[in-house]
């Protein structure tokens, strides 16, 4: 609230140059009021024609007085007392200063609010909530902005909830200046609420029956703009279309209040080719290329090929997606195959894999049931070259929730995976593998951000030497234990060769502070171990500081890390580009 006495200091600098040199300074009011007055006065003090006539010009003073009164009235002050006084600052420019003294007077208070709702909105909880949360309270100070805002909210609510015939039958804001009182009187008729009818699809190469199973509502449901937004999202998420536009047929629905929808769909291009280059301390520079055919046939099937090349790893894979008619976006099969070569530390591995998966997604979890066939040719440590063929099913659950964009203010990622192999169905080795990965992000206030990461892995097998390196556990590196080289923390054989581990446990705690806008500082500690027996461990610890920058290309981080109690690993530097979730 404003105080009864308000003091303005307005400095107008008049020089022979253009009016853009004028300076306006207002003191003694709150920020909202200052913004309102500044906006109104700017149309006067930056008018070069008025300025050139001089400070004592009557037209200038009248317009200045009128603007200040209008600014006060918007906040409920109808009887201000305003006086002007002039000064000349003794300097080589002889800057004239206009000082305005204002006694705002007694504010207007609301003594009554009468909001009369007619039509179906009378029983609508959304309208009841809007009225309850509004600032139309008896005894509060009049604010014209609140009045106009409330009327706009009534209209916007009607459009978003299907009251397309809604109208104001009466709106009145009555003010008694003598009594310093005001009352609101709004008579609003929402009319009947519209319901959703049929939808027509135009321009789609996909069978209409697939598109209809993407519709998130049933015929006859009440209209809501969020339903249209969800339908737009689901159609776009398929990747089949380059553009999705949904138009309701309001004019033809005025009689029966049943709203038909028209969906105009522009098919995606036949081929999408993407290339990218990145860098991380773990694997160095990496190239990635993607070739995608978003739509192969009218059943919505698509094909994607990915190529990944870095000094340590090279990989190419192909993925064929088959949407299911019952729910094309959430339920589908995938057939994937790939070849991967890696040469990391003392590991050389060639792996070929073929996977058939059944995918089920809902609003919370991505569920996948898969059957894998793989053939691995690898040499590691003192082991001779091994050839291992595996057939194993797997089950995975994954969930990602986040809010706040590329650097989320809140988020979590959870992944749980189980792999089972047995010679009964043709595998060369028996094993059970369980993995769990979790990341949590929380923000306190606007500047304090916390990131917690935990990974757990367990391999139960009767012949660890036949487990391919691609399935063994290694720790160390940017997303594991910083301060230790990439995949360099694991079990060693008797000759000192790194061979991987059957147990993994790592964790990280990071605190970030927002320095300015897109820049964050970070301090963190990582710890963990990869061993065959958790009772025989020596947990590795790395601690350091870093900087995070939200660049146009995405989040970039730079870390300096010192491993604790390890003379073999000196100070490590990490540079990375990518999301945390």
HELIX and SHEET records of a PDB file:
HELIX    1   1 UNK A   19  UNK A   21  5                                   3    
HELIX    2   2 UNK A   31  UNK A   45  1                                  15    
HELIX    3   3 UNK A   48  UNK A   52  1                                   5    
HELIX    4   4 UNK A   58  UNK A   73  1                                  16    
HELIX    5   5 UNK A  120  UNK A  123  5                                   4    
HELIX    6   6 UNK A  125  UNK A  133  1                                   9    
HELIX    7   7 UNK A  144  UNK A  161  1                                  18    
HELIX    8   8 UNK A  208  UNK A  212  1                                   5    
HELIX    9   9 UNK A  225  UNK A  237  1                                  13    
HELIX   10  10 UNK A  251  UNK A  253  5                                   3    
HELIX   11  11 UNK A  423  UNK A  425  5                                   3    
HELIX   12  12 UNK A  464  UNK A  466  5                                   3    
SHEET    1   A 3 UNK A   5  UNK A  11  0                                        
SHEET    2   A 3 UNK A  96  UNK A 103 -1                                        
SHEET    3   A 3 UNK A  81  UNK A  88 -1                                        
SHEET    1   B 3 UNK A 109  UNK A 118  0                                        
SHEET    2   B 3 UNK A 181  UNK A 189  1                                        
SHEET    3   B 3 UNK A 167  UNK A 176 -1                                        
SHEET    1   C 3 UNK A 195  UNK A 202  0                                        
SHEET    2   C 3 UNK A 258  UNK A 267  1                                        
SHEET    3   C 3 UNK A 241  UNK A 248 -1                                        
SHEET    1   D16 UNK A 272  UNK A 280  0                                        
SHEET    2   D16 UNK A 284  UNK A 293 -1                                        
SHEET    3   D16 UNK A 302  UNK A 310 -1                                        
SHEET    4   D16 UNK A 313  UNK A 323 -1                                        
SHEET    5   D16 UNK A 331  UNK A 344 -1                                        
SHEET    6   D16 UNK A 347  UNK A 361 -1                                        
SHEET    7   D16 UNK A 366  UNK A 380 -1                                        
SHEET    8   D16 UNK A 386  UNK A 403 -1                                        
SHEET    9   D16 UNK A 410  UNK A 421 -1                                        
SHEET   10   D16 UNK A 431  UNK A 444 -1                                        
SHEET   11   D16 UNK A 448  UNK A 461 -1                                        
SHEET   12   D16 UNK A 503  UNK A 516 -1                                        
SHEET   13   D16 UNK A 519  UNK A 531 -1                                        
SHEET   14   D16 UNK A 540  UNK A 551 -1                                        
SHEET   15   D16 UNK A 554  UNK A 563 -1                                        
SHEET   16   D16 UNK A 572  UNK A 577 -1                                        
END                                                                             
